[in-house]
């Protein structure tokens, strides 16, 4: 099982790494890089939503901050793209900290509303601070230096970062922190009782998700090469959220597949593009009502159904003699 | 200055109405529905469509818009609440109502268009009325009417008392023979009708605009959280407070920081008084 899984992972990675040589056109490369960028954000968000159960629907705000940070640092202050990338990650985690400090203390719906408000605030500020962000007209974003300036090179860069981030979140998820987060998700009181520092655990992964969102924002800006406030609409944040819920909470593979499928679907099936947000809503509703554990869970159910069952059979017969003895004997006093 | 105050009170009344709608749904189901603001959006959009598009007379169009709001309220309860409440996971209703709200907003956007469209005059009045214009006092009147009506409904009618009983303890109410599922559906229908009515009355202020729903969901929730969850008086005060503060912020700082101010107010109140101004402190279940 373990070996076959490793083979699959290595195979997929090889296929992705060699994609510049077998992809049919530039557009497919672009799409793959876009999925990778989204995944960098969603991998971090998955720890927040999927593992610790904090329903953040406004991560698009952090993405926007990373993107604008990168665009302003490279464009206006002429930093090198690598420094700007690192600074975007730092900026994202700082904003995650500032957002998480007050809002992670709030209960479920309050927290979701706080993150929604955060996303709207970021849009508002990016429109208001016109001389810094270009206002409604937006900003052009320079690309990376060679060898990452071509579509193939950029794809490789995204792939490397995505693999690193995935490895990072996988490490968080499977060791002590991940267990603590799952405990927080399933029962806060129990988690507290067994000594999990609830607020600190939540804040830590939230800051980590801010870091990945900032890095994803920088790569996203570089990939799109031009950003406006309209790029970072609330629906995009909802999309990230839906990817995780559909893929299944508490796994890494599920949201990864969810991201890939949901990003590619409206691009491949053109008539869907107009209806894509409606479609995400419908999908979210269907998953919540039918399989709240996510589609990944459905595969497990089907597999369990199909597996031939071997139930041990026991013959149950009354022990007549002992029964009779019990009935005959006097009740003890 | 006076203009800022009047517009603030008018917008605040709409927030207060949204907070009242939250309260009605919350009382019977303990669910804070994301669709709350979208109910008012339905009232505005369908009000404009029925009057301007189909040419229905005003009272009939008003009834039609309210009926559509109520129908959507019932649909919300059937689709997104009933099945989910029977499960133990407390966050699922947030996801299901969010999904429904998204679908509604996108559906309206695709059908109605993404531009705000004008809403017809409800009462014959000259446009030169200035601050006495109906678009400012109609939302206030409706919000007050809704709050008073709810108070009478809760205190004087049998069904109102059933609502109160369910908000106190749904299990005990069920044990006493109250059809809790039916009452919950009714509360969602009432909430839908109220939301659509508020959206209809405020149509001239907000225009018939598909994206009104999400901002109103947020601002209504801020009003509710500031005033205190479950308190109708708190909803009114919180809504007016938020509207006036937002309007003065616009007056002094410019219109770009509306949401920032709203959330700043929310965070300040939640830090100082977590239960809100008029809310009762909740007991933490252990």
Interface residues (C-beta under 8 A of the other chain):
Chain A: X53 X55 X57 X102 X106 X108 X109 X110 X112 X113 X114 X116 X117 X118 X120 X121 X124 X125 X127 X128 X189 X234 X235 X238 X245 X274 X275 X277 X278 X280 X281 X282 X284 X285 X288 X289 X292
Chain B: X32 X79 X80 X83 X84 X87 X89 X90 X91 X92 X94 X95 X96 X98 X99 X100 X101 X102 X103 X106 X107 X110 X214 X215 X218 X221 X222 X225 X254 X256 X257 X258 X259 X260 X262 X263 X266 X267 X270 X271 X285 X286
